[in-house]
Amino acid sequence: MNESKSHDTRRTEALYEVYDEEERLNHTKAGSIEFLTTLHYIKRYVKPGQKILDIGAGTGAYSLYLAEQGYSMTAVDLVAKHVEIMQQKADPAWPLTIRQGNATDLSFFADHSFDAVLLLGPLYHLREKEDRAKAMAEAKRVLKDDGALFIGFIPNDVVLLREFFFDPAFLTGDSYDHDTFRLADDPFVFFTVEQCRHMLKENGVDIVHEVAADGLAEIFAEKINALDEEGFLQYLKLHFYLCEKPEMLGHSHHLLYVGKKSWKQGFYKRLEDALDKWDRIKEERAKEKEERDKHASPVSGETPGRK
């Protein structure tokens, strides 16, 4: 598995040498829809001053914006180039910590450290199921029991339609299985909506919201980008009207899941902590009794050491 992680690291670094992450979210109206939608849900669950961990922060689209808004941000990314870009763009006065790291190992953070955790990119970079499970386990570990998780996926099915829209020859190519319509996991790892749901449930995440984060914005990009301000605002209203409808989920280029730690997991963890605490109390009381007995006064009428 170490070889797999090493491969994922090399593949991700190579991808972002040619793929401009800075251009993706904020440079066009169509591109901004995913960003605005994700912020909308983050702000429903987290208030300025609370602590957010952004795992796979990229070049800092969310971390930089939210830090400027007063949220206490910690940004972690695997790619050294992204870390450097964030450091260059950050204002030293902002409540922002930036560091390089891997989503599967956040051991430099203590348990229950953050009010919210963003895991918006790593799960569509990690090919191995075990690595995705580790990333989710680490995200939950550092999240407070009542905190919110924000998890991103790229759906399999809409990519087929998008590629056909831009290049009809795609249908007869070799980028997907022609019987199952499963895409080759290159450069990203793709999942159906049902696979996303199953993965989260299997890894102890209770789903609160399923969101079509950008809908069909990539296919409609030319028309969306041509809208004036009034038209774009109305399109955003339409998008927010549609984005949680179940029929839209498989037709969105990015999915956002808002989740909580499974109540069962949280309940059993709290029960385990309470039992551990009670065991420690019993041990302390036993030691105190032993000390009291050791220093107790002799029985009346007897002299220590004599009968």
Buried (B, 14 or more C-beta within 10 A) or exposed (E): EEEEBEEBBEBBBEBBEEEEBBEBBEEBBBBBBBBBBBBBBBEEBBEEEBBBBBBBBBBBBBBBBBBBEEBBBBBBBBBEEBBEBBEEEBEEEBBBBBBEBBBBEBEEBEEBBBBBBBBBBBBBBBBBEEBBBBBBEBBBBBBBBEBBBBBBBBBBBBBBBBBEEEEEEBEEEEEBEEEEEBBEEEBBBBBBBEEBBEBBEEBBBBBBBBBBBBBBBBBBBEEBEEBEEEEBEEBBEEBBEBBBEEEBBBBBBBBBBBBBBBEEBBEEBEEEEEEEEEEEEEEEEEEEEEEEEEEEEEEEEEEEEEE
